[in-house]
Amino acid sequence: MSITKYVKNFLRYKYLLFELVKKNIKLKYRRSYLGIMWTLIEPLLTMLVLTLVFGTFFGKDDPQYPVYILCGRLLYAFFSSASKSGLKSISNNSSMIKKVYVPKYIYVISAVLSNFVTFLISLIVLVGVGAVLKVQVTVYMFQAVIPLIILFIFTLGVSLILATLSVFFRDIEYIWSVATMLIMYASAIFYDISRVINTGNGWIFDINPVYMCIANFRSAILYGTTINMSYSITSGIVAIVTLLIGSCMFYKKQDKFILYI
């Protein structure tokens, strides 16, 4: 099937994709009194806790340390929650897959998109905290879109890979929980990477596309400088390659899903 046919097929189901995204967001906050307000409250509370716990050690001389934490926490939280949702997207929709024909990748995309929407809403917290702590507004802030797009593509690629593997190997869910924890500590959410580089372990950041996106986002939002082009190119290539691998894996195995879900 040509790329044009893929695009036309995708557009045929755009309304369903929109409805699935809405459903995922509603399900995430059902039986919650505050509902989607938790999208704003949760990162704010997390920022306060991390600032209190780690501020004494890592940010006591930086009045904008809470913004540093938020930039890392928000991007990592999107990657973690979206990839975990994508991993479960096929099994969670098994009853629908067995009854109605819908391109199965729609479920993975909707899982990632719904998390991306809540992530964009949570950026309101970053704007508010940045204003309170007097983060300087610069033209470089527009460059923040680049790491966000790269992170979205990378997360979608990872989700397609995980969704495919999880159908055949249910242990992937538990393995990925451990992997995301390792990625979190390797993404410098609450510490300065100079402390790690001085120990000779700086290579950890050079192989972590999530950290590269976080670092570029901080450069644009917090530091008011141009983003690191090396990080952008490297993470962009990794994201595209991951998406291609994920798409190929998903396409080749999707016809067998029905036998295992």
SULSULMO-V57084 format. One record per pair of residues at least 12 apart in sequence whose ideal C-beta (glycine too) atoms are under 8 Angstrom apart, sorted by the first residue. I is the first residue (numbers start at 0). J is the second residue. D is the distance in Angstrom with one decimal. If there is no record, write none. Layout:
# SULSULMO-V57084
i: <I & I>
j: <J & J>
d: <D & D>
This chain:
# SULSULMO-V57084
i: <8 & 9 & 12 & 12 & 12 & 15 & 15 & 16 & 16 & 16 & 16 & 19 & 19 & 19 & 19 & 20 & 20 & 20 & 20 & 21 & 23 & 23 & 23 & 23 & 23 & 24 & 24 & 24 & 27 & 27 & 35 & 35 & 38 & 38 & 38 & 39 & 39 & 39 & 39 & 41 & 42 & 42 & 42 & 42 & 42 & 42 & 43 & 43 & 45 & 46 & 46 & 46 & 46 & 46 & 46 & 47 & 49 & 49 & 49 & 49 & 50 & 50 & 50 & 53 & 53 & 53 & 57 & 57 & 57 & 57 & 62 & 63 & 63 & 63 & 63 & 65 & 65 & 66 & 66 & 66 & 66 & 66 & 66 & 66 & 67 & 67 & 67 & 68 & 68 & 69 & 69 & 69 & 70 & 70 & 70 & 70 & 70 & 70 & 71 & 71 & 71 & 71 & 71 & 71 & 72 & 73 & 73 & 73 & 73 & 73 & 74 & 74 & 74 & 74 & 74 & 74 & 74 & 74 & 75 & 75 & 75 & 75 & 75 & 75 & 76 & 76 & 77 & 77 & 77 & 77 & 77 & 78 & 78 & 78 & 78 & 78 & 78 & 79 & 79 & 79 & 80 & 81 & 81 & 81 & 81 & 81 & 81 & 81 & 82 & 82 & 82 & 82 & 82 & 82 & 82 & 83 & 83 & 83 & 83 & 84 & 84 & 84 & 84 & 84 & 85 & 85 & 85 & 85 & 85 & 85 & 85 & 85 & 85 & 85 & 86 & 86 & 86 & 86 & 86 & 86 & 86 & 87 & 87 & 87 & 87 & 88 & 88 & 88 & 88 & 88 & 88 & 89 & 89 & 89 & 89 & 89 & 89 & 89 & 89 & 90 & 90 & 90 & 91 & 92 & 93 & 96 & 96 & 96 & 97 & 97 & 103 & 103 & 103 & 104 & 104 & 104 & 104 & 106 & 107 & 107 & 107 & 107 & 107 & 108 & 110 & 111 & 111 & 111 & 111 & 115 & 125 & 129 & 129 & 134 & 134 & 135 & 137 & 139 & 139 & 139 & 139 & 139 & 139 & 140 & 140 & 140 & 141 & 142 & 142 & 142 & 142 & 142 & 143 & 143 & 143 & 143 & 145 & 145 & 145 & 146 & 146 & 146 & 146 & 146 & 146 & 146 & 146 & 146 & 147 & 147 & 149 & 149 & 149 & 149 & 149 & 149 & 150 & 150 & 150 & 150 & 150 & 152 & 152 & 152 & 152 & 152 & 153 & 153 & 153 & 153 & 153 & 153 & 153 & 153 & 155 & 155 & 156 & 156 & 156 & 156 & 156 & 156 & 156 & 156 & 156 & 157 & 157 & 158 & 159 & 159 & 159 & 159 & 159 & 160 & 160 & 160 & 160 & 160 & 161 & 162 & 163 & 163 & 163 & 163 & 163 & 164 & 166 & 166 & 166 & 166 & 166 & 167 & 167 & 167 & 182 & 182 & 185 & 185 & 185 & 185 & 185 & 186 & 186 & 186 & 186 & 187 & 187 & 187 & 187 & 188 & 192 & 205 & 208 & 208 & 208 & 208 & 211 & 211 & 211 & 211 & 211 & 212 & 212 & 214 & 214 & 215 & 215 & 215 & 215>
j: <102 & 102 & 101 & 102 & 105 & 101 & 105 & 105 & 108 & 109 & 112 & 105 & 106 & 109 & 113 & 109 & 112 & 113 & 116 & 113 & 84 & 109 & 110 & 113 & 114 & 113 & 116 & 117 & 113 & 117 & 117 & 120 & 117 & 120 & 121 & 120 & 121 & 123 & 124 & 121 & 69 & 72 & 73 & 76 & 121 & 124 & 124 & 128 & 72 & 65 & 68 & 69 & 72 & 124 & 128 & 65 & 68 & 72 & 188 & 189 & 64 & 65 & 68 & 68 & 189 & 190 & 189 & 190 & 191 & 194 & 132 & 132 & 133 & 134 & 221 & 128 & 132 & 125 & 128 & 129 & 132 & 134 & 220 & 221 & 189 & 217 & 221 & 188 & 189 & 124 & 125 & 128 & 125 & 213 & 216 & 217 & 220 & 221 & 186 & 187 & 188 & 189 & 213 & 217 & 188 & 118 & 121 & 122 & 124 & 125 & 118 & 146 & 147 & 150 & 209 & 212 & 213 & 216 & 182 & 183 & 186 & 188 & 209 & 213 & 118 & 121 & 114 & 115 & 118 & 150 & 154 & 150 & 153 & 154 & 179 & 182 & 209 & 179 & 182 & 183 & 114 & 110 & 111 & 114 & 115 & 118 & 154 & 158 & 111 & 154 & 157 & 158 & 161 & 175 & 179 & 172 & 175 & 176 & 179 & 110 & 111 & 113 & 114 & 158 & 107 & 110 & 111 & 154 & 155 & 157 & 158 & 159 & 161 & 162 & 158 & 161 & 162 & 165 & 171 & 172 & 175 & 110 & 162 & 165 & 172 & 106 & 107 & 109 & 110 & 158 & 162 & 103 & 106 & 107 & 162 & 165 & 166 & 256 & 260 & 165 & 166 & 260 & 106 & 106 & 260 & 256 & 257 & 260 & 257 & 260 & 249 & 253 & 256 & 159 & 246 & 249 & 253 & 162 & 155 & 158 & 159 & 162 & 249 & 155 & 158 & 151 & 154 & 155 & 158 & 151 & 220 & 220 & 221 & 220 & 221 & 223 & 223 & 218 & 219 & 223 & 224 & 225 & 226 & 219 & 220 & 223 & 219 & 215 & 218 & 219 & 225 & 226 & 215 & 216 & 219 & 220 & 215 & 226 & 231 & 211 & 212 & 213 & 215 & 216 & 219 & 226 & 231 & 234 & 212 & 216 & 208 & 212 & 231 & 234 & 235 & 238 & 208 & 209 & 212 & 234 & 238 & 235 & 238 & 239 & 241 & 242 & 208 & 209 & 212 & 234 & 237 & 238 & 241 & 242 & 242 & 245 & 238 & 239 & 240 & 241 & 242 & 243 & 244 & 245 & 246 & 241 & 245 & 245 & 242 & 245 & 246 & 248 & 249 & 241 & 244 & 245 & 248 & 249 & 175 & 249 & 245 & 248 & 249 & 252 & 253 & 248 & 252 & 255 & 256 & 259 & 260 & 252 & 255 & 259 & 207 & 209 & 203 & 204 & 207 & 209 & 210 & 207 & 209 & 210 & 213 & 204 & 210 & 213 & 214 & 213 & 204 & 233 & 233 & 234 & 237 & 238 & 227 & 230 & 231 & 233 & 234 & 230 & 234 & 227 & 230 & 227 & 230 & 231 & 234>
d: <6.4 & 7.3 & 6.4 & 6.2 & 5.5 & 6.4 & 6.3 & 5.6 & 6.4 & 5.5 & 7.3 & 6.8 & 6.9 & 3.6 & 7.6 & 5.1 & 5.0 & 4.6 & 6.5 & 8.0 & 7.2 & 6.1 & 6.4 & 3.6 & 8.0 & 5.1 & 6.5 & 6.4 & 7.5 & 7.3 & 7.4 & 7.0 & 4.9 & 4.8 & 5.0 & 7.1 & 6.3 & 6.0 & 5.3 & 7.8 & 6.5 & 6.1 & 5.8 & 7.0 & 5.2 & 5.2 & 5.2 & 7.6 & 5.9 & 5.3 & 5.3 & 5.2 & 6.6 & 7.7 & 7.0 & 7.8 & 5.0 & 7.1 & 7.6 & 5.3 & 6.3 & 5.0 & 6.2 & 7.8 & 4.6 & 7.2 & 6.1 & 4.9 & 6.4 & 8.0 & 6.3 & 5.0 & 8.0 & 6.1 & 6.6 & 5.8 & 6.5 & 7.1 & 5.9 & 5.4 & 5.8 & 5.7 & 7.5 & 5.4 & 8.0 & 6.7 & 6.2 & 6.6 & 5.6 & 6.8 & 5.0 & 6.0 & 7.0 & 6.5 & 5.4 & 4.7 & 5.9 & 6.0 & 6.2 & 6.5 & 3.7 & 7.1 & 4.9 & 7.3 & 5.6 & 6.6 & 5.7 & 6.8 & 7.8 & 6.3 & 7.9 & 7.7 & 7.8 & 6.2 & 7.3 & 6.0 & 5.0 & 5.9 & 7.5 & 5.8 & 5.4 & 5.8 & 6.4 & 6.9 & 7.3 & 7.8 & 5.9 & 6.5 & 4.0 & 7.1 & 7.1 & 6.3 & 7.7 & 5.3 & 7.9 & 7.6 & 5.5 & 4.8 & 7.7 & 7.2 & 5.1 & 6.8 & 4.7 & 3.7 & 6.7 & 7.9 & 4.9 & 6.5 & 8.0 & 5.8 & 5.1 & 5.3 & 6.2 & 7.1 & 7.1 & 7.9 & 6.8 & 7.7 & 7.3 & 4.0 & 7.1 & 7.2 & 5.8 & 7.6 & 5.0 & 4.6 & 5.4 & 7.6 & 7.5 & 7.4 & 2.6 & 7.2 & 6.0 & 5.5 & 6.7 & 4.0 & 5.9 & 5.1 & 6.7 & 6.1 & 6.1 & 7.6 & 8.0 & 7.0 & 7.1 & 4.3 & 4.8 & 7.3 & 4.2 & 7.4 & 5.5 & 6.5 & 6.1 & 7.3 & 5.1 & 7.1 & 5.6 & 6.0 & 6.3 & 6.6 & 6.9 & 5.8 & 7.8 & 4.8 & 3.9 & 6.8 & 6.8 & 6.5 & 6.6 & 7.4 & 7.4 & 5.0 & 6.4 & 7.0 & 7.8 & 6.0 & 7.6 & 7.8 & 7.5 & 5.3 & 5.6 & 4.9 & 7.3 & 6.9 & 6.6 & 7.3 & 5.8 & 5.1 & 5.3 & 5.9 & 7.3 & 7.2 & 7.9 & 7.2 & 6.2 & 5.3 & 3.9 & 7.3 & 5.0 & 5.5 & 6.1 & 5.9 & 7.6 & 5.5 & 5.9 & 7.7 & 7.6 & 7.5 & 7.8 & 4.4 & 6.7 & 4.9 & 7.8 & 5.4 & 4.0 & 5.4 & 6.8 & 6.3 & 5.9 & 7.5 & 4.0 & 7.5 & 4.1 & 4.7 & 7.6 & 6.9 & 7.2 & 7.4 & 7.5 & 7.1 & 7.5 & 5.6 & 7.0 & 5.1 & 5.2 & 5.0 & 7.8 & 7.1 & 4.3 & 7.9 & 7.6 & 8.0 & 4.2 & 6.6 & 7.8 & 5.5 & 5.5 & 7.6 & 7.6 & 7.0 & 6.6 & 3.7 & 5.6 & 7.5 & 6.0 & 7.3 & 6.4 & 7.9 & 7.8 & 3.3 & 3.6 & 7.5 & 6.7 & 4.2 & 7.6 & 6.0 & 6.9 & 7.2 & 7.3 & 3.1 & 6.0 & 6.8 & 4.7 & 7.3 & 6.5 & 4.4 & 5.9 & 7.9 & 6.1 & 6.8 & 7.4 & 4.7 & 5.0 & 5.2 & 7.8 & 7.9 & 7.3 & 7.8 & 5.2 & 5.1 & 6.2 & 7.6 & 8.0 & 5.9 & 6.9 & 5.7 & 5.0 & 7.2 & 5.1 & 8.0 & 6.4 & 6.4 & 5.2 & 4.5 & 5.7 & 7.0 & 6.0 & 7.1 & 7.6 & 7.5 & 5.7 & 7.9 & 7.3 & 4.1 & 4.6 & 6.4 & 7.5 & 4.0 & 7.6 & 6.4 & 4.0 & 7.9 & 5.8 & 6.5 & 6.0 & 5.8 & 5.4 & 6.2 & 7.9>
